Amino acid sequence: MEASRQQQHLRWPSDDKLEPKKCLPAIFSGFSSLFPGSKLFPSRFLASTDVSTIHGNVSDTAKRFVVDFLEHHYFRDANEETFGLDVGRRLRLISMNVWDASSRGVSNGSHVRIPGRATEAQTVFEITVTQDMCNQFDTLDGSCACYIVDP
Protein backbone atom coordinates (compact mmCIF):
# COMPACT_ATOMS: atom_id res chain seq x y z
CA MET A 1 0.00 0.00 0.00
CA GLU A 2 2.77 2.45 0.93
CA ALA A 3 4.63 1.91 -2.37
CA SER A 4 1.51 2.61 -4.43
CA ARG A 5 0.77 5.68 -2.33
CA GLN A 6 4.26 7.06 -3.03
CA GLN A 7 3.73 6.66 -6.77
CA GLN A 8 0.33 8.33 -6.63
CA HIS A 9 1.76 11.84 -6.97
CA LEU A 10 3.98 13.15 -9.72
CA ARG A 11 5.69 16.51 -10.12
CA TRP A 12 5.69 18.87 -13.07
CA PRO A 13 8.74 17.88 -15.17
CA SER A 14 9.50 21.45 -16.23
CA ASP A 15 9.66 22.57 -12.61
CA ASP A 16 12.59 20.31 -11.73
CA LYS A 17 14.96 23.06 -12.85
CA LEU A 18 13.55 25.62 -10.40
CA GLU A 19 15.55 26.75 -7.41
CA PRO A 20 14.49 24.91 -4.26
CA LYS A 21 12.16 26.85 -1.94
CA LYS A 22 11.65 29.57 -4.58
CA CYS A 23 8.72 27.91 -6.28
CA LEU A 24 6.97 24.72 -5.30
CA PRO A 25 5.97 22.52 -8.21
CA ALA A 26 2.31 21.72 -8.53
CA ILE A 27 1.42 18.19 -7.59
CA PHE A 28 -1.33 16.25 -9.28
CA SER A 29 -2.90 12.89 -8.69
CA GLY A 30 -1.63 9.85 -10.52
CA PHE A 31 -5.27 8.92 -11.03
CA SER A 32 -5.72 11.88 -13.36
CA SER A 33 -5.68 11.25 -17.10
CA LEU A 34 -4.08 14.68 -17.58
CA PHE A 35 -0.44 15.59 -17.29
CA PRO A 36 1.64 18.76 -17.57
CA GLY A 37 2.31 19.65 -21.17
CA SER A 38 -0.82 17.82 -22.25
CA LYS A 39 -2.03 18.92 -25.67
CA LEU A 40 -5.60 18.26 -24.55
CA PHE A 41 -5.92 21.89 -23.47
CA PRO A 42 -4.32 24.03 -26.17
CA SER A 43 -4.46 27.75 -25.37
CA ARG A 44 -6.87 29.37 -27.79
CA PHE A 45 -9.32 31.66 -26.08
CA LEU A 46 -7.33 32.78 -23.04
CA ALA A 47 -3.89 32.76 -24.61
CA SER A 48 -3.74 36.45 -23.80
CA THR A 49 -3.95 35.63 -20.07
CA ASP A 50 -0.60 36.61 -18.60
CA VAL A 51 -0.05 33.90 -16.00
CA SER A 52 2.84 35.84 -14.47
CA THR A 53 0.20 38.17 -12.99
CA ILE A 54 -1.30 35.25 -11.04
CA HIS A 55 0.19 35.27 -7.54
CA GLY A 56 1.37 32.21 -5.68
CA ASN A 57 4.27 29.85 -5.21
CA VAL A 58 3.75 27.59 -8.24
CA SER A 59 5.49 28.05 -11.57
CA ASP A 60 4.04 29.83 -14.57
CA THR A 61 3.91 26.43 -16.28
CA ALA A 62 1.58 25.10 -13.59
CA LYS A 63 -0.51 28.27 -13.72
CA ARG A 64 -0.79 28.00 -17.52
CA PHE A 65 -1.97 24.39 -17.18
CA VAL A 66 -4.78 25.42 -14.80
CA VAL A 67 -5.78 28.39 -16.98
CA ASP A 68 -5.87 26.10 -20.02
CA PHE A 69 -7.98 23.57 -18.08
CA LEU A 70 -10.49 26.27 -17.11
CA GLU A 71 -10.52 27.52 -20.68
CA HIS A 72 -11.39 24.02 -21.88
CA HIS A 73 -14.15 23.73 -19.26
CA TYR A 74 -15.75 27.14 -19.87
CA PHE A 75 -14.96 27.99 -23.49
CA ARG A 76 -13.62 25.33 -25.84
CA ASP A 77 -16.13 22.49 -25.66
CA ALA A 78 -18.81 24.16 -23.55
CA ASN A 79 -22.43 23.94 -24.65
CA GLU A 80 -23.71 27.52 -24.52
CA GLU A 81 -26.84 26.30 -22.71
CA THR A 82 -24.83 24.70 -19.90
CA PHE A 83 -25.94 25.70 -16.40
CA GLY A 84 -23.82 28.50 -14.93
CA LEU A 85 -21.53 28.83 -17.93
CA ASP A 86 -21.77 32.63 -18.04
CA VAL A 87 -21.00 32.82 -14.30
CA GLY A 88 -18.05 30.44 -14.60
CA ARG A 89 -16.59 32.52 -17.39
CA ARG A 90 -16.45 35.53 -15.06
CA LEU A 91 -14.17 33.80 -12.54
CA ARG A 92 -10.66 35.27 -12.48
CA LEU A 93 -7.76 33.23 -11.11
CA ILE A 94 -5.88 35.42 -8.62
CA SER A 95 -3.44 33.03 -6.95
CA MET A 96 -2.28 29.41 -6.76
CA ASN A 97 -0.27 27.88 -3.93
CA VAL A 98 0.97 24.41 -3.05
CA TRP A 99 2.43 23.66 0.37
CA ASP A 100 4.24 20.37 0.70
CA ALA A 101 4.23 18.28 3.85
CA SER A 102 7.73 19.51 4.76
CA SER A 103 6.52 23.13 5.10
CA ARG A 104 5.22 22.54 8.63
CA GLY A 105 4.76 25.69 10.65
CA VAL A 106 5.65 27.96 7.72
CA SER A 107 3.58 31.09 7.22
CA ASN A 108 3.33 33.11 4.03
CA GLY A 109 1.17 35.82 5.57
CA SER A 110 -2.17 34.52 4.36
CA HIS A 111 -1.77 30.85 5.22
CA VAL A 112 -0.14 29.06 8.14
CA ARG A 113 0.75 25.39 7.79
CA ILE A 114 -0.55 23.20 10.56
CA PRO A 115 1.91 20.49 11.64
CA GLY A 116 0.87 16.97 10.70
CA ARG A 117 -1.17 17.94 7.64
CA ALA A 118 -0.59 16.53 4.18
CA THR A 119 0.27 18.43 1.02
CA GLU A 120 -2.20 21.24 0.44
CA ALA A 121 -3.18 23.23 -2.62
CA GLN A 122 -5.08 26.51 -2.71
CA THR A 123 -6.56 28.47 -5.59
CA VAL A 124 -8.09 31.91 -5.15
CA PHE A 125 -10.56 33.29 -7.67
CA GLU A 126 -12.38 36.59 -7.79
CA ILE A 127 -15.74 37.41 -9.27
CA THR A 128 -18.07 40.40 -9.13
CA VAL A 129 -21.53 39.48 -7.88
CA THR A 130 -24.13 40.68 -10.38
CA GLN A 131 -27.92 40.69 -10.33
CA ASP A 132 -28.19 37.42 -12.27
CA MET A 133 -26.38 35.70 -9.37
CA CYS A 134 -28.72 37.04 -6.65
CA ASN A 135 -31.93 35.81 -5.07
CA GLN A 136 -35.14 37.76 -4.37
CA PHE A 137 -33.43 39.43 -1.38
CA ASP A 138 -30.63 40.81 -3.58
CA THR A 139 -27.98 38.63 -1.95
CA LEU A 140 -25.84 35.95 -3.56
CA ASP A 141 -28.08 32.92 -4.11
CA GLY A 142 -26.97 29.78 -2.26
CA SER A 143 -26.98 27.62 -5.38
CA CYS A 144 -24.80 30.16 -7.17
CA ALA A 145 -22.38 30.21 -4.22
CA CYS A 146 -22.17 26.40 -4.38
CA TYR A 147 -21.50 26.53 -8.11
CA ILE A 148 -18.73 29.10 -7.66
CA VAL A 149 -17.06 27.01 -4.95
CA ASP A 150 -17.27 23.81 -7.01
CA PRO A 151 -17.72 24.59 -10.71
C-alpha positions in Angstrom: 0.0 0.0 0.0 2.8 2.5 0.9 4.6 1.9 -2.4 1.5 2.6 -4.4 0.8 5.7 -2.3 4.3 7.1 -3.0 3.7 6.7 -6.8 0.3 8.3 -6.6 1.8 11.8 -7.0 4.0 13.2 -9.7 5.7 16.5 -10.1 5.7 18.9 -13.1 8.7 17.9 -15.2 9.5 21.4 -16.2 9.7 22.6 -12.6 12.6 20.3 -11.7 15.0 23.1 -12.8 13.6 25.6 -10.4 15.5 26.8 -7.4 14.5 24.9 -4.3 12.2 26.8 -1.9 11.6 29.6 -4.6 8.7 27.9 -6.3 7.0 24.7 -5.3 6.0 22.5 -8.2 2.3 21.7 -8.5 1.4 18.2 -7.6 -1.3 16.2 -9.3 -2.9 12.9 -8.7 -1.6 9.8 -10.5 -5.3 8.9 -11.0 -5.7 11.9 -13.4 -5.7 11.2 -17.1 -4.1 14.7 -17.6 -0.4 15.6 -17.3 1.6 18.8 -17.6 2.3 19.7 -21.2 -0.8 17.8 -22.2 -2.0 18.9 -25.7 -5.6 18.3 -24.6 -5.9 21.9 -23.5 -4.3 24.0 -26.2 -4.5 27.8 -25.4 -6.9 29.4 -27.8 -9.3 31.7 -26.1 -7.3 32.8 -23.0 -3.9 32.8 -24.6 -3.7 36.5 -23.8 -3.9 35.6 -20.1 -0.6 36.6 -18.6 0.0 33.9 -16.0 2.8 35.8 -14.5 0.2 38.2 -13.0 -1.3 35.3 -11.0 0.2 35.3 -7.5 1.4 32.2 -5.7 4.3 29.8 -5.2 3.7 27.6 -8.2 5.5 28.0 -11.6 4.0 29.8 -14.6 3.9 26.4 -16.3 1.6 25.1 -13.6 -0.5 28.3 -13.7 -0.8 28.0 -17.5 -2.0 24.4 -17.2 -4.8 25.4 -14.8 -5.8 28.4 -17.0 -5.9 26.1 -20.0 -8.0 23.6 -18.1 -10.5 26.3 -17.1 -10.5 27.5 -20.7 -11.4 24.0 -21.9 -14.1 23.7 -19.3 -15.7 27.1 -19.9 -15.0 28.0 -23.5 -13.6 25.3 -25.8 -16.1 22.5 -25.7 -18.8 24.2 -23.6 -22.4 23.9 -24.7 -23.7 27.5 -24.5 -26.8 26.3 -22.7 -24.8 24.7 -19.9 -25.9 25.7 -16.4 -23.8 28.5 -14.9 -21.5 28.8 -17.9 -21.8 32.6 -18.0 -21.0 32.8 -14.3 -18.0 30.4 -14.6 -16.6 32.5 -17.4 -16.4 35.5 -15.1 -14.2 33.8 -12.5 -10.7 35.3 -12.5 -7.8 33.2 -11.1 -5.9 35.4 -8.6 -3.4 33.0 -7.0 -2.3 29.4 -6.8 -0.3 27.9 -3.9 1.0 24.4 -3.0 2.4 23.7 0.4 4.2 20.4 0.7 4.2 18.3 3.9 7.7 19.5 4.8 6.5 23.1 5.1 5.2 22.5 8.6 4.8 25.7 10.7 5.7 28.0 7.7 3.6 31.1 7.2 3.3 33.1 4.0 1.2 35.8 5.6 -2.2 34.5 4.4 -1.8 30.8 5.2 -0.1 29.1 8.1 0.7 25.4 7.8 -0.6 23.2 10.6 1.9 20.5 11.6 0.9 17.0 10.7 -1.2 17.9 7.6 -0.6 16.5 4.2 0.3 18.4 1.0 -2.2 21.2 0.4 -3.2 23.2 -2.6 -5.1 26.5 -2.7 -6.6 28.5 -5.6 -8.1 31.9 -5.2 -10.6 33.3 -7.7 -12.4 36.6 -7.8 -15.7 37.4 -9.3 -18.1 40.4 -9.1 -21.5 39.5 -7.9 -24.1 40.7 -10.4 -27.9 40.7 -10.3 -28.2 37.4 -12.3 -26.4 35.7 -9.4 -28.7 37.0 -6.7 -31.9 35.8 -5.1 -35.1 37.8 -4.4 -33.4 39.4 -1.4 -30.6 40.8 -3.6 -28.0 38.6 -1.9 -25.8 36.0 -3.6 -28.1 32.9 -4.1 -27.0 29.8 -2.3 -27.0 27.6 -5.4 -24.8 30.2 -7.2 -22.4 30.2 -4.2 -22.2 26.4 -4.4 -21.5 26.5 -8.1 -18.7 29.1 -7.7 -17.1 27.0 -4.9 -17.3 23.8 -7.0 -17.7 24.6 -10.7 
